[in-house]
């Protein structure tokens, strides 16, 4: 069985290139280390398994066992044998990591922070893909089928990413796959025999093949088309799940000239992921004339599920220019309001929902998307994300709600569309009983809502935390009401559920608090830690009125409404303050409070962000590492050229040092020191000329003598007199060094080498000269031969051990095995 080492190494490299797509979903780069370790272990173990002639299925099992030992060592539970052999506790630990990884996938937003569970998932997943690629491409010799696991690896980030991924990982993945196919075909050709030209001349390994060149051109053209076409065809630049979810939720033409808006991503899930980011991310900035801005709305979750709320398909979504009207909502003329302007600028926020204040009158949406306005929810959304780096503006009204007016609101009517679509609830006995106790004796809708709001008070042992207590009821709402610990999503969903249980229309709104004021001006910085959820309740003739049950002391930039005092704050009416208007909200929190929705306290008065201010360091470090890696071949070539150029000087040094020595002094193969130094100088100058030709992609047949090569080079390339004479001078010196009793005079070899190299470089295009300087082929060929020789030596050593072990087997057993194989 042949080892196919080159194909195995390229299969591992192709798998590693395919993992670059993971950079689009991870915030940091710890996944690179785990991916590299998994792939390296699989490749090395597979090569060794083939060296001892283990069957294909055994190679896969050996690689799988090695991967198990690797993840046991890198993700230990503390109960392993010798730190690498798993125990029962290890597998329980792995199960817990996989469970945690599934939860992280559900709750974290892209880009996800570093998590041990996700690193474990990457190590195991990439390792399994590497095993599949190695078995298919090397063991079964079907490299084309190896594209399937590589495609599966690439498809996962593409499927979960809300927007299209960068074209760079696609190009790298495709290039790795094409490299694998090309290497396999070259290996097959070499197994069949050596290559020859049309006139029967042998072709050396570094000489280009016309067929290989054609294949490279076809592969390059295919990659270019694959990258360019999606940029030219509309609709091919959004994520897969985005389009599938939008299709399933009803995106498309509607009736009456309107279009329904789909929901590509559940905003509740995005909210959950934003709050759990360890370091806040600058999302957008707000500049407003409102001295105390309220909450910015992005989406409305009004469809009830077993575990809370999610957005439903919009019923009356219209183009933004036609759908946005004055938000009268049937309010009495006596209701006072203030009109403000706001300008918003996206930073790292890339969303299809447009953050806006409630009751907008005009909206100037950013370009690049088809924005539509849902008159039922007041949400402005597009068919794809289009907020990153863009600006939008709005005019909006804030109304002076007062408790006495809301208490006098008319009774709810079953014919009201808001009642019809926002009172649906799934009755759970525990919640029904609790609501009955709270609203008993409350005569008005407002009093019933206030009773439910006041229930979420610290007096009733409710506590703010990003970690909820586990329950066994099967309902997330019931578990929260029992554990009484959670964050804004749980508080808002529980209140909206209980309000609907009381027969009152309610829905959950997702958005942001106003964030942190920058200086003393009218500009505010909103980060991922300002993501928030609250409740809106429908009051006839008043419309949707906001209520926030989440403890305001734990939410940066939260607002305490006069008509709906937060349960964690004292009632302003009890101190004679009366009712506060929406435009006169009481702001809680501080610019550097110790809990941005449970996150670490960060002073963002300067608008900075820990993540945004350090991410450029990763890019700089990556660029430096990349440049350093690319510079290694060129640096090695420069060191080698300098060492050869000093050979002439060493001849002179030896000549002066050996003057007066006995003439019969022999130091090197029978030569005296002066002769040996002269031969080495001639060889060095000739080797430099040959390497220069290889770097510049000149033809260098191994069968040609120095004289024949020089004559052909001078004739075919039409070298000028100076470079031609230099080439012939080097060829003569090499010929004398090889065959004559004494070498030619070494004086002038350095100048001849420099002149010959300059003449050869002038005969090739500039791009080829750049390639020779940056990635010299002579160095790469030399490294490849060194690696091949090393692997061959290791294989020979393993084969020798195998044969020695085979000789220890009794002869009858050896004969029996020979009979079976024969």
C-alpha positions, 0 to 999 in steps of 0.5 A: 500500500502506498503512503500518498503522503503529499495528498494527505498533507494537502487534504489537511491543508484544504480542511484548515483553509475551509475553517477560515469561514469560522472567523465570520461567527467568532469574535476571537481566534481561539478556534484557530488553535483547536482547529489546527491541533485537530487537523494535525493530529488526524493527518499525522496519525493517518499517515502513520496508520498507512505506513504500517498498512492498516486498512482504510477502516482502521485508519479512520478508527485510529484517527478517531481514537487520536482525536478523542485523546486530543480533546481529552487532553485539551478539555479535561474533566480532572478525572482522566488516566494519565491526563490523556485517557478518558474515563466515565467522568470525561464522557459526562463532561463532554456531554455537558459541554455539548449541551452547553454548546447547544444552549450557546448556539441558541442564545448568543448573537454573531459574532459569538464570544469565546466559550469553552463549550464552543471551542470543544464543538469546533475541535470535535467538528473540525476533527471529524471533518478532517477524518472524513476528508482524509479517508475519502481523499487518501484512503479511498482515493476519491478526492472529489467526494472529499468536497462534501465534508468540506462543504458541510464545514463551510455551510454551517457559518453560512446558514447561521450568519444573518448576513452573507459571509465574506468572499475571502473564506470562500476563495480560500476554501475553494482554493484548498479543494482545487489544490487537493484535486490537483495534488491527487491527479499529479500523484496519479500521473507520477504513479503511472510514469514519468513525464516527457515532452513531445520530443522524448525529453524528460521533464523535471519536477519543477518544470510546468505542465501545460495540462496543469497550467490549463487546469489552474486557469480553469480553476481561477476563472471558476473562483472569479465567477463564483465571487463576482456573480453573487455581487451582480445578481440581487437577492444572493447576498443574504444569509440562508436562514434569513431567506428561508425564515423570511419565505416561511413567514410570508415575505412577498406580495400581499393584497391591496398594494401592501407587502407582508414583512417576514421575520428572518431572525427572532429579535428575542434571541438577538436580544439574549445574545447582546446582553450576554456579550462580555464586552459591550459593542458600540452599535449606533449613536443617537443625536436628538433634541429630546433632553431625556429620550426614552426607549428605541423600538426595533421589533414587536413580539406579539405572537404567543408560544409555549415559552414566551413571545415571538414576532408574527408576520406583519398584516399591514406592511406598506412602503415606508413613504406611504405607510408612515402617517401622523400617529393620532391613534384616536387620542383625545385632543386634550392629550399634550405632546412634544415633537422632537427630531433624532439623527441615528448613525449605525456603527457595528449594528447591522440589522433589518429592523430600524431602531426608532422612537415610538410614534414616529411622524416621518422617517428618512431610512438609509438607502440600500434596502426596501424599507417598509412600515407596519402600521399595526406595530410601528416597526420599520423593517427591510428585506435584509440588514442595511444599517451598518455604517449608515445614517437615518433620521426621524421626527417623533412625538412624546405624549403626556399620559397621566394615570387619571386619564388612563384610568378613565379610558373606555372599556375594551371592545371585542371588535377592536383589532388590537383586542382581537390579535393581542389577547390570545393566551395559552391558559396555564392554571398556575398563571391564571390563579395568580392573575385572578388574585392580583386583579380581583377587585380592580375596577378599571383596565389601568388598575388591573395592569398596575396590579400586575406591574407591581407584582414584579417587585423586589418585595415579592423576591424578584431579582434581576440576573442574566442567569435564570433558575432551572425549572421542571414545569415545561413552561419557561414563563411558569419557571420564571414566576417560580424562580423569580430571577431573570432579565428583561426578556423574562420580565416583559414576557411574563407581564405581557402573558399575565396581562393577556390572561387578564383579558387586556391586549399586551405585547412585548417590544424589543429595542434599546434604552437611550444609552450613555450621554457623550459629554454634556451634549445631545449625543448618546452612545448605544451599545449591545448592553443597552438592548432591552425589552418591555411591554406595551398595553392597549388602551382605547383612544390612547393606543399602545402605552409602555410599561417596564416591569424590569427592575430599573436599578439594574438597567442602564438608561432605563426610564421610569414612567409617571403613569407606570412607576417601576416596581423597584422604584418608589411611587412618585405620586406618594411624594406629592410629585403627581403624574409625570409625563412621558417627556419628563421621565425619570432617568435611572442608572449612571454613565458608569453604573456597575451593571449594563443589563448585568454586564461589567460596568464600563465608563463610555463617556468617550464613546469608546468600546473595549471590543471596538478599540482593541479589535484593530490590534488583532487585525494588525497582529494577524497582518504582521504574522502573515507578512512574517510567514510570507517573508520567510522564503525570501529571507531564506533566499537572501541568506543563501545568496549572501553565503554563496557570495562570500565564497570568493572571499573565503578563497582569497582568505585561504590563499593568504593563510596557506602561503608557505604551507607544504605543497602536499597538504591535503584537506578535502578529498585530496585537494589542498585547502586553496583548491578545495575553496576554489571548487566550493566557490565555483559550485556556489556561483553555479548553484546561485545561477541555477536557483535564479533560473528556477526562481524566474521560471527558466527551464533547467533540465537536470540532464544538461551539462553546464556548458550545454545549459549555458549555450542554450541559455545564451542562444534561446534568451538572446542575452546581451554580451555582458550577461552572456559572457558572465553565464559562460564564465560561470559554466566554465568555472563549474565545469573545471570544478567538476572535472579538472585537476585544479579549478578555475581562478575564483576571482571575479565569480561574484561579479559574474554571478551578479551580472548573469542574474541581472541579465536573466531578470531583465528578460522576464516580465515584472510580475515574474520578478516580483514572484521570484523575490517574494516566493522564490521557487528554489527555496520552496522546492528545496523545502519540499524535497527536505520534507519528502526525504524526512517523511521517507526516512521516517517511513523507511524506519517504520517499515524496518521496525515492521519487518523486524517485528514480522520476523519475530512471528513464527514461520507457520503463522507467516506462511498462513498469512502469506497464503491468505494474501496470495 
